[in-house]
Amino acid sequence: MSSPLFPRTASTPPSASAPADVIVVGAGPTGLLLAGDLAAAGVRVTVVEKRARESNLTRAFAVHARTLEAFDARGIAEPLLSTGPFLDTLRIFGRGRIDLSRLPSRFPGVLMTPQYETERVLEERALKAGAVLQRGAEVLGLRQDADGVELDVRTEGDGAENATGTLRAAYVVGADGVRSAVRKALGMPFPGRSVLRSVMLADVRLETVPDGLPAFNSGRDGFAFLVPFGDGYYRAIAWRRGCELPSGAPVELDELKAVTRAAFGTDYGMHDARWTSRFHSDERQVPRYREGRVLLAGDAAHVHSPAGGLGMNAGLQDAANLGWKLAAVLKGTAPDSLLDSYHDERHPVGRLVLRLSGTLLRSVLLASPVARGLRDAAALAAGALPFATDRGALMMSGIGIDYPAPPGSHPLTGRRAPDLPLAERPGEPSRLYEALRAGTYVRVLPRGGGAPPHAPHDKAGVTTVTRADARPTTLLVRPDGYVAEAADHG
């Protein structure tokens, strides 16, 4: 087969001073998922993070179905599901709804949980697999040559002065957010624009619980959004038209309550804000996700409006796409050119997410009562058409995202593989996403197509399993859960 393969091997955790094959800059969700994947594949990986201490500040809170599937393929979905409510319906405008319960997934809905919970689960996995995490390390610049990349890094010392030194690796991934030092060091343009200024965020308690959560409403003067976290706190997002305060300006609870009352007619008795913040939202995307031996992922490569909760999920899927490719190249089982497919597959997805979130945001910001009334009526009418809401749910959840396939390929090539039930055999996985936890390609044979080998992986590092249903299709599934090849007759 022409597809690049790599076996998953045990990894001895490197010391902090040991050289790295990959340096990941940024210990947010994207960087931590990538580091965990690389370490699990036996790659020496170091994560450098500017923050000296863990922060409980959080903006993202929606974990969509496709991301939960990626976590399931790594054995970490269940721990995260216990950290917040799982919703199968999303309110959009007026009485409009997006029904997620019909998604063809083991996770037909969206998990609402603070970003720090997602980071906690991902960091535990990465460190357990052998990744090194160095906090208080700020990237100042980089240089690359034919053999690797050198980073200039300033680290916080125990004394009054900071120490400056260099780190070197075969590849560097910038997953360090919208103000990415890696992207700036490359001189990479970040075209786009600011679309929403001075958005207020807070985690608050409420005296009265709104009917129908998450709760959203907008009016002439702004909008407000409330979503439960399951621990007694609610994430409040509010924006007042005409407010141009800088992102660093404090958020006063009275201001947040006033905007919420204008949107809902009540502030639901908001009190005890445990965290507040203010930010402005941009829509930007770099022209290239790869520059030589440096790659960009997550908000360092693309940033979107918060509408739909798509940004963090897009970054996590970047990491899932990139990790197995980097590991294959470093192990010598695939050419360096495989990394070009990361840009080819993920850049169009970033552009799609920009379009989806941008459309939602502009619908939210309508000032005219007539325009808002037409929007609400359209959303209600679309909710009565299952094919319309199903399409929206597929795209928002990530389940409907496909990758381009070569001309003449089987129709399933490039599509997300569903979590197929597998033939029951003692000690073997019972479904496809359990088999993907091996970190390898998975060959899925049709029932009656011959028993898989007794060894867990063949010489090419492929795990072979047998599907339990009666479909005659043989699949070769990539480590990230997308179909690499398919055939209907073996």
Buried (B, 14 or more C-beta within 10 A) or exposed (E): EEBBBBBBEEBEBBEEEEEBBBBBBBBBBBBBBBBBBBBBBBBBBBBBBBBEEEEEEBBBBBBBBBBBBBBBBBEBBEBBBEBBBBBBBBBBBBEBBBBBEEBEBBBBBBBBBBBBBBBBBBBBBBBEBBBBBBBBBBBEEBEBEEEBBBBBBBBBEEEEEEEEEEBBBBBBBBBBBBEBBBBBBBEBEBEBEEBBBBBBBBBBBBEEEBEEBBBBBBBEBBBBBBBBBBEEBBBBBBBBBEBEBEEEEEBEBEBBBBBBBBBBEBBBEBEEBEBBBBBBBBBBBBEBBBBBBBBBBBBBBBBBBBBBBBBBBBBBBBBBBBBBBBBBBBBEBBEEEBBBBBBEBBBEBBEBBBEBBBEBBEBBBBEEEEEBEEBBBBBBEBBEEEEEBBEBBBBBBBBBBBBEBEEEBBEBBBBBBBBBEBBEEEEBBBBBBBBBBBBBBBBBBBEEBEEBEEEBBBEBBBBBBBBBEEEBBBBBBBBBBBBBBBEEEE
